[in-house]
């Protein structure tokens, strides 16, 4: 079986989509060595982070924009390579194709757009581009032989709103980007605290520059924690250089601003450092306004960190009973949940135990098998 995979998100600084592609491809190539994988990658991508297996080959392309990629580049590659099926592991509209194809839906575009414009309204141009994109994507979902979804939350949207045939929808969830449980067992929290100059530990939040991550809720939330007399710092991790000035401005003026640490974005080459940041946290806060899955809550739970999570999108489904759920725009409720975890050892231990159990449900071997079975069904390959 020959699968053409759109892997343009593979790179050294890949986030959720890239990690999903990389981890599922590794498992696919290991568990199904007879499958030939031709992976489309960008010319400028760092090949050091590409999965390397005997049954994987790479096809390099230039990227203009996602519409050109889906409407011109991918159809052209299908005609040249003639694979049994094309797998597009993210939401991109495609033209008429001469081969079966499967697509993965990580998220609900209209919900992302709404969350991202919560504090910053979209321009008229962006509004119309999103509208056109949504119409083309709806047609793509309808034409696909298989539509994979990250979560039941996304799957239900595909079936109810996008009118995708339920028999064509398969749930193929994310999993931790690495074996965080194993790595975390060797980490000494006090050593990490000393390195960050936080002797009493810290609350952990991630911010990679996406408006829906809702980082604006952090200053007032942390201010409430400080006023409650709880001795802990605040770590904002995953920060790219371009976003540091905004964060510095956001936290400036508070008397406790010296208790905030900004930790740079950590790519796939820094899994150990990422595991340290997770494991040493007293609690992980996920205040996102919308997620189609929420890999970071799973990674935090894998590291034995209690989680306070937004109650929006797929996050309640992903954490199940292993986290405290809060309204992400309600500072009072978020603060109450954090204070409860930080001051109640029984609650903290309960969340940690449940977190380990819930995180173990998600693994790439299971997801890769779901993907492979779906692709074989879609292509008619036996």
C-alpha positions as CSV (number, residue, x, y, z in Angstrom):
1,X,0.0,0.0,0.0
2,X,1.3,3.4,-1.0
3,X,0.2,6.5,1.1
4,X,0.9,10.1,0.1
5,X,1.0,12.1,3.3
6,X,0.8,15.9,3.5
7,X,3.5,16.6,6.1
8,X,4.2,20.3,5.6
9,X,3.9,20.9,9.4
10,X,6.9,18.8,10.2
11,X,9.7,20.9,11.5
12,X,12.0,21.5,14.5
13,X,9.5,23.9,16.1
14,X,6.3,22.0,15.2
15,X,3.3,22.4,17.5
16,X,0.2,20.2,17.7
17,X,-0.4,19.4,14.1
18,X,3.2,18.6,13.3
19,X,3.6,16.5,16.4
20,X,0.4,14.6,15.5
21,X,1.9,13.9,12.1
22,X,5.3,12.9,13.3
23,X,4.2,10.6,16.1
24,X,1.5,8.8,14.0
25,X,3.9,8.4,11.1
26,X,6.5,6.8,13.3
27,X,4.0,4.3,14.6
28,X,2.5,3.7,11.2
29,X,6.0,2.9,9.7
30,X,6.9,0.6,12.6
31,X,3.7,-1.4,12.9
32,X,3.0,-1.6,9.2
33,X,6.5,-1.9,7.5
34,X,4.9,-3.0,4.2
35,X,3.2,0.3,3.8
36,X,5.1,2.8,1.6
37,X,4.9,6.4,2.9
38,X,5.6,9.4,0.6
39,X,5.6,12.5,2.8
40,X,5.3,16.0,1.4
41,X,7.5,18.4,3.3
42,X,8.6,22.0,2.8
43,X,12.0,22.8,1.2
44,X,12.9,25.1,4.2
45,X,11.9,22.6,6.9
46,X,14.7,21.1,9.1
47,X,15.1,17.5,8.0
48,X,16.8,16.6,11.2
49,X,13.4,16.2,12.8
50,X,11.8,14.1,10.1
51,X,10.8,10.5,11.1
52,X,13.4,8.2,9.5
53,X,12.4,4.7,8.5
54,X,13.2,2.5,5.5
55,X,9.6,2.7,4.2
56,X,9.5,6.5,4.3
57,X,10.5,8.8,1.5
58,X,10.2,12.6,1.3
59,X,8.9,14.9,-1.4
60,X,10.0,18.5,-1.1
61,X,7.8,21.4,-2.2
62,X,7.6,25.1,-2.0
63,X,4.6,26.7,-0.1
64,X,2.7,29.8,-1.4
65,X,-0.4,29.6,0.7
66,X,-2.7,26.9,2.0
67,X,-5.2,27.3,-0.8
68,X,-2.6,27.0,-3.5
69,X,-1.2,23.9,-1.7
70,X,-4.5,22.2,-1.5
71,X,-5.9,23.2,-4.9
72,X,-2.8,22.9,-7.0
73,X,0.2,21.3,-5.3
74,X,-1.4,18.2,-3.8
75,X,-3.5,17.3,-7.0
76,X,-0.3,17.6,-9.1
77,X,1.6,15.3,-6.7
78,X,-1.2,12.7,-6.9
79,X,-1.0,12.7,-10.7
80,X,2.8,12.2,-10.6
81,X,3.1,9.6,-7.8
82,X,-0.2,7.7,-8.2
83,X,-0.5,6.6,-4.5
84,X,-3.3,4.4,-3.3
85,X,-4.6,7.2,-1.1
86,X,-3.8,10.7,0.0
87,X,-3.8,11.5,3.8
88,X,-4.2,15.2,4.8
89,X,-3.6,15.3,8.5
90,X,-5.0,18.8,9.1
91,X,-7.8,21.0,7.7
92,X,-7.0,22.2,4.2
93,X,-9.4,22.5,1.3
94,X,-8.5,20.4,-1.8
95,X,-9.6,20.4,-5.4
96,X,-11.0,17.6,-7.4
97,X,-8.7,14.6,-6.9
98,X,-8.1,11.5,-9.0
99,X,-7.4,9.4,-6.0
100,X,-9.2,8.6,-2.7
101,X,-8.3,10.8,0.2
102,X,-8.7,11.1,3.9
103,X,-8.5,14.2,6.0
104,X,-8.0,14.9,9.7
105,X,-10.0,17.6,11.5
106,X,-8.2,18.8,14.6
107,X,-10.6,21.6,15.4
108,X,-13.8,23.5,14.5
109,X,-12.8,26.5,12.4
110,X,-15.7,28.7,13.3
111,X,-15.0,28.2,17.0
112,X,-11.3,29.0,16.6
113,X,-12.2,32.2,14.7
114,X,-14.7,33.2,17.4
115,X,-12.1,32.5,20.2
116,X,-9.3,34.3,18.4
117,X,-11.5,37.4,17.9
118,X,-12.7,37.5,21.5
119,X,-10.4,40.4,22.3
120,X,-9.3,41.4,18.8
121,X,-11.9,41.6,16.1
122,X,-11.2,40.2,12.7
123,X,-10.6,42.5,9.7
124,X,-13.1,42.5,6.9
125,X,-10.5,40.8,4.7
126,X,-9.9,38.1,7.2
127,X,-13.6,37.6,7.6
128,X,-14.2,36.9,3.9
129,X,-11.1,34.7,3.6
130,X,-12.4,32.6,6.6
131,X,-15.8,32.4,4.9
132,X,-14.4,31.2,1.6
133,X,-12.1,28.8,3.5
134,X,-15.1,27.3,5.4
135,X,-17.1,26.7,2.3
136,X,-14.3,25.0,0.5
137,X,-13.5,22.9,3.6
138,X,-17.1,21.8,3.9
139,X,-16.9,20.5,0.3
140,X,-13.6,18.7,1.1
141,X,-15.1,17.0,4.2
142,X,-18.1,15.9,2.1
143,X,-15.9,14.4,-0.7
144,X,-13.4,12.6,1.6
145,X,-13.7,8.9,1.9
146,X,-12.7,9.1,5.6
147,X,-12.7,12.1,8.0
148,X,-10.6,11.5,11.1
149,X,-11.5,13.7,14.2
150,X,-9.3,14.5,17.2
151,X,-12.2,14.1,19.6
152,X,-15.9,13.2,19.9
153,X,-16.5,16.9,20.2
154,X,-15.1,17.6,16.8
155,X,-16.7,14.4,15.3
156,X,-20.2,15.5,16.5
157,X,-19.7,18.9,14.8
158,X,-18.6,17.1,11.5
159,X,-21.8,15.0,11.6
160,X,-24.3,17.5,12.8
161,X,-23.1,20.8,11.2
162,X,-21.0,19.7,8.3
163,X,-23.3,16.8,7.4
164,X,-20.5,14.3,7.0
165,X,-21.8,10.7,6.8
166,X,-21.3,9.2,10.3
167,X,-19.9,6.0,8.7
168,X,-17.0,8.1,7.3
169,X,-16.0,9.6,10.6
170,X,-13.3,8.0,12.8
171,X,-12.0,9.2,16.2
172,X,-8.2,9.3,16.1
173,X,-7.1,11.3,19.2
174,X,-3.8,13.0,20.0
175,X,-1.4,11.6,22.6
176,X,1.5,13.0,24.6
177,X,4.4,14.1,22.4
178,X,6.8,11.8,24.2
179,X,6.8,9.3,27.1
180,X,6.4,12.1,29.7
181,X,5.5,9.6,32.5
182,X,8.8,7.8,32.2
183,X,10.9,11.0,31.8
184,X,9.1,12.7,34.8
185,X,10.0,9.9,37.2
186,X,13.6,10.9,37.1
187,X,13.1,14.6,37.6
188,X,13.8,16.4,41.0
189,X,11.3,19.2,41.4
190,X,13.4,21.1,43.9
191,X,16.3,21.2,41.3
192,X,14.0,22.7,38.7
193,X,12.6,25.2,41.3
194,X,16.2,26.3,42.1
195,X,17.0,26.7,38.4
196,X,14.0,29.0,38.0
197,X,14.7,30.8,41.3
198,X,11.3,29.7,42.6
199,X,11.8,28.1,46.0
200,X,8.1,27.4,46.6
201,X,7.2,26.1,43.2
202,X,4.9,27.6,40.6
203,X,1.7,27.6,38.6
204,X,2.3,26.7,34.9
205,X,0.6,28.2,31.9
206,X,1.5,27.9,28.2
207,X,1.4,30.7,25.7
208,X,2.6,30.2,22.1
209,X,1.1,33.4,20.7
210,X,-2.4,32.2,19.8
211,X,-5.1,34.7,21.0
212,X,-7.4,31.8,22.0
213,X,-4.9,30.7,24.7
214,X,-6.4,33.6,26.7
215,X,-3.2,34.6,28.5
216,X,-4.8,37.9,29.4
217,X,-6.6,36.2,32.2
218,X,-3.3,35.3,33.9
219,X,-2.3,38.6,35.6
220,X,-5.5,39.1,37.6
221,X,-5.7,35.4,38.4
222,X,-2.2,35.3,39.8
223,X,-2.8,38.6,41.6
224,X,-5.7,36.9,43.5
225,X,-3.3,34.0,44.4
226,X,-0.8,36.4,45.8
227,X,-3.4,38.2,47.8
228,X,-4.5,34.9,49.3
229,X,-1.0,34.5,50.7
230,X,-0.1,31.4,48.8
231,X,3.7,31.3,48.2
232,X,4.2,30.2,44.6
233,X,5.5,31.7,41.4
234,X,4.1,31.8,37.9
235,X,5.7,30.3,34.8
236,X,4.6,31.2,31.3
237,X,6.1,28.6,29.0
238,X,6.3,28.0,25.2
239,X,6.9,31.7,24.5
240,X,8.5,32.7,21.2
241,X,10.8,35.7,21.1
242,X,8.3,37.9,19.2
243,X,5.7,37.5,22.0
244,X,8.0,38.4,25.0
245,X,7.5,42.2,24.8
246,X,3.7,41.7,24.9
247,X,4.0,39.5,28.0
248,X,6.4,41.9,29.7
249,X,3.9,44.7,29.1
250,X,1.0,42.5,30.3
251,X,2.6,41.8,33.7
252,X,4.3,45.2,34.2
253,X,3.1,47.4,37.0
254,X,2.3,44.5,39.4
255,X,4.4,44.5,42.6
256,X,4.9,40.7,42.2
257,X,6.2,40.8,38.6
258,X,9.6,39.5,39.7
259,X,7.8,36.2,40.5
260,X,6.9,35.6,36.9
261,X,9.3,33.5,34.7
262,X,9.0,33.4,30.9
263,X,10.3,30.2,29.4
264,X,11.1,30.0,25.7
265,X,9.3,27.7,23.2
266,X,10.8,24.2,23.4
267,X,10.8,22.2,20.1
268,X,11.1,18.4,19.6
269,X,14.8,18.5,20.5
270,X,14.0,19.7,24.0
271,X,11.6,17.1,25.3
272,X,13.6,16.6,28.5
273,X,13.4,20.3,29.3
274,X,9.7,20.4,28.6
275,X,9.1,17.5,30.9
276,X,11.0,19.3,33.6
277,X,8.8,22.4,33.3
278,X,5.7,20.2,33.5
279,X,6.8,18.0,36.4
280,X,8.0,20.7,38.7
281,X,4.7,22.6,38.4
282,X,2.4,22.7,41.5
283,X,-0.6,22.9,39.1
284,X,-1.1,23.3,35.4
285,X,-3.7,25.9,34.3
286,X,-5.3,25.6,30.8
287,X,-7.4,28.8,30.3
288,X,-8.0,28.3,26.6
289,X,-11.1,29.7,25.0
290,X,-11.3,26.8,22.6
291,X,-9.5,23.5,21.9
292,X,-10.4,20.7,19.6
293,X,-8.3,18.4,21.8
294,X,-5.8,19.8,24.2
295,X,-2.5,17.9,24.1
296,X,-0.9,20.0,26.9
297,X,-3.5,18.9,29.5
298,X,-2.6,15.2,28.7
299,X,1.1,15.9,28.9
300,X,0.7,17.6,32.2
301,X,-1.4,14.7,33.6
302,X,1.3,12.3,32.3
303,X,3.8,14.1,34.4
304,X,1.7,13.8,37.6
305,X,0.6,17.5,37.7
306,X,-2.9,18.4,38.9
307,X,-4.8,20.3,36.2
308,X,-7.3,23.2,36.3
309,X,-8.8,23.4,32.8
310,X,-11.2,25.5,30.8
311,X,-14.6,24.0,30.4
312,X,-14.8,24.9,26.7
313,X,-14.4,22.9,23.5
314,X,-13.1,19.3,23.8
315,X,-11.2,19.9,27.1
316,X,-13.9,18.5,29.4
317,X,-14.0,15.3,27.2
318,X,-10.2,15.0,27.2
319,X,-9.6,15.5,31.0
320,X,-12.8,13.6,32.0
321,X,-12.9,13.6,35.8
322,X,-9.2,14.2,36.2
323,X,-9.2,18.0,36.4
324,X,-11.1,20.9,37.9
325,X,-13.2,22.6,35.1
326,X,-13.7,26.4,35.1
327,X,-15.1,29.1,33.0
328,X,-12.0,30.5,31.3
329,X,-13.1,34.2,31.5
330,X,-14.1,34.0,35.2
331,X,-11.1,35.1,37.2
332,X,-12.9,34.4,40.5
333,X,-13.7,30.8,39.6
334,X,-10.2,30.1,38.1
335,X,-8.6,31.5,41.3
336,X,-10.8,29.4,43.6
337,X,-9.9,26.2,41.7
338,X,-6.2,27.0,41.8
339,X,-6.3,27.9,45.5
340,X,-8.2,24.6,46.2
341,X,-5.5,22.5,44.5
342,X,-2.6,24.5,46.1
343,X,-4.0,24.2,49.6
344,X,-5.7,20.8,49.7
345,X,-3.3,17.9,49.5
346,X,-6.1,15.3,49.4
347,X,-7.7,17.0,46.3
348,X,-4.2,17.4,44.7
349,X,-3.4,13.7,45.2
350,X,-6.8,12.7,43.8
351,X,-6.3,14.7,40.6
352,X,-2.8,13.3,40.1
353,X,-4.0,9.7,40.4
354,X,-6.9,10.3,38.1
355,X,-4.6,12.3,35.7
356,X,-2.2,9.4,35.4
357,X,-5.1,7.0,34.6
358,X,-6.7,9.4,32.1
359,X,-3.4,10.2,30.3
360,X,-2.6,6.5,29.8
361,X,-5.8,6.2,27.6
362,X,-4.1,8.3,24.9
363,X,-1.2,6.6,23.0
364,X,0.1,6.9,19.5
365,X,0.1,3.1,18.8
366,X,-3.6,3.0,19.2
367,X,-4.1,6.2,17.1
368,X,-1.8,4.9,14.3
369,X,-3.8,1.7,14.1
370,X,-7.0,3.7,13.8
371,X,-5.5,5.8,11.0
372,X,-4.0,2.9,9.1
373,X,-7.3,0.9,9.2
374,X,-9.2,4.0,8.1
375,X,-6.8,4.6,5.2
376,X,-7.0,1.0,4.1
377,X,-10.8,1.1,4.2
378,X,-10.9,4.4,2.2
379,X,-8.5,3.1,-0.5
380,X,-10.1,-0.3,-0.8
381,X,-6.7,-1.8,-0.2
382,X,-6.8,-5.3,1.3
